[in-house]
Amino acid sequence: MRARASQGRLPHALPYQGSKRAIAGRILRHFPHDVGCLIEPFCGSAAVSVAAAARGFADRFWLNDVNAPLMNLWEDILERPVELGAEYEELWRSQQFDPREFFDQVRDEFNTTHEPRLLLYLLARIVKGSVRYSANGKFNQSPDNRRCGMRPVMMRDNSHPPRAVRDVREHVPARCGARPDLAGLGRI
Ligand SMILES: C[S@@+](CC[C@H](N)C(=O)[O-])C[C@H]1O[C@@H](n2cnc3c(N)ncnc32)[C@H](O)[C@@H]1O
């Protein structure tokens, strides 16, 4: 059975440059309504899948992005949102004494461990969610020093997920991937 979630304010699990959230409604006007599996090959924040889930436009969803740590973060958003929200809150509170120094520590740790909670914190702190990696694959974006990142209560509301993200989870548990070649596969 298809999801029929509220189409009001859509959830926004993570800040991400290039998010299609603002134009998802316009994109979906051109979308067929009888889709079995919606594959979002360059999903980032998965704005189109989230919006499609809210409208019940597909039976199943497959989120894909070449960024493997991002897909591990998506698995946590879908599978353990409560724990992830608590982990984010702990990081957010720990930064208060010296946010810049703390950001650098988290970035170093992320570049070693690729832990999802660390990526969520980094995405919340960088300018406009603009992910940047060095040539040797290290996350090297700087923080937005004017802001301290989304407040935990807001992050929890967003990634705890309201209806549409939950619908994605219910329809495709663990169907997340990091395949750089998926865009070329067409229907699967
Ligand atoms: C502009 S962002 C997409 C934003 C997304 N539409 C949203 O609403 O958040 C582009 C994404 O494509 C991913 N990407 C780039 N090359 C890719 C490839 N060959 N296969 C899969 N994902 C790729 C990047 O990691 C990035 O997350």
The ligand as an SDF file (V2000), in Angstrom:
LIG
                    3D

 27 29  0  0  0  0  0  0  0  0999 V2000
   23.5690   18.5380   -5.9990 C   0  0  0  0  0  0  0  0  0  0  0  0
   23.7430   17.0880   -5.0580 S   0  0  0  0  0  0  0  0  0  0  0  0
   22.1130   16.3980   -5.1580 C   0  0  0  0  0  0  0  0  0  0  0  0
   21.1520   17.0660   -4.2570 C   0  0  0  0  0  0  0  0  0  0  0  0
   19.8310   16.3320   -4.1830 C   0  0  0  0  0  0  0  0  0  0  0  0
   19.0900   16.4120   -5.4340 N   0  0  0  0  0  0  0  0  0  0  0  0
   19.0100   16.8900   -3.0230 C   0  0  0  0  0  0  0  0  0  0  0  0
   17.8310   17.1800   -3.2010 O   0  0  0  0  0  0  0  0  0  0  0  0
   19.5850   17.0370   -1.9440 O   0  0  0  0  0  0  0  0  0  0  0  0
   24.5930   15.9910   -6.1380 C   0  0  0  0  0  0  0  0  0  0  0  0
   24.9210   14.6550   -5.4850 C   0  0  0  0  0  0  0  0  0  0  0  0
   25.3790   13.7550   -6.4910 O   0  0  0  0  0  0  0  0  0  0  0  0
   26.3290   12.9130   -5.9140 C   0  0  0  0  0  0  0  0  0  0  0  0
   27.0980   12.2890   -7.0140 N   0  0  0  0  0  0  0  0  0  0  0  0
   28.0220   12.8350   -7.8230 C   0  0  0  0  0  0  0  0  0  0  0  0
   28.4560   11.9330   -8.7400 N   0  0  0  0  0  0  0  0  0  0  0  0
   27.7690   10.7900   -8.5240 C   0  0  0  0  0  0  0  0  0  0  0  0
   27.7320    9.5010   -9.1560 C   0  0  0  0  0  0  0  0  0  0  0  0
   28.5090    9.2020  -10.1910 N   0  0  0  0  0  0  0  0  0  0  0  0
   26.8820    8.5730   -8.6680 N   0  0  0  0  0  0  0  0  0  0  0  0
   26.1100    8.8440   -7.6010 C   0  0  0  0  0  0  0  0  0  0  0  0
   26.0820   10.0520   -6.9610 N   0  0  0  0  0  0  0  0  0  0  0  0
   26.8910   11.0120   -7.4240 C   0  0  0  0  0  0  0  0  0  0  0  0
   27.1160   13.8110   -4.9960 C   0  0  0  0  0  0  0  0  0  0  0  0
   27.7740   13.0830   -3.9670 O   0  0  0  0  0  0  0  0  0  0  0  0
   26.0120   14.7280   -4.4520 C   0  0  0  0  0  0  0  0  0  0  0  0
   25.5160   14.2510   -3.2220 O   0  0  0  0  0  0  0  0  0  0  0  0
  1  2  1  0
  2  3  1  0
  2 10  1  0
  3  4  1  0
  4  5  1  0
  5  6  1  0
  5  7  1  0
  7  8  2  0
  7  9  1  0
 10 11  1  0
 11 12  1  0
 11 26  1  0
 12 13  1  0
 13 14  1  0
 13 24  1  0
 14 15  1  0
 14 23  1  0
 15 16  2  0
 16 17  1  0
 17 18  1  0
 17 23  2  0
 18 19  1  0
 18 20  2  0
 20 21  1  0
 21 22  2  0
 22 23  1  0
 24 25  1  0
 24 26  1  0
 26 27  1  0
M  CHG  2   2   1   9  -1
M  END
$$$$
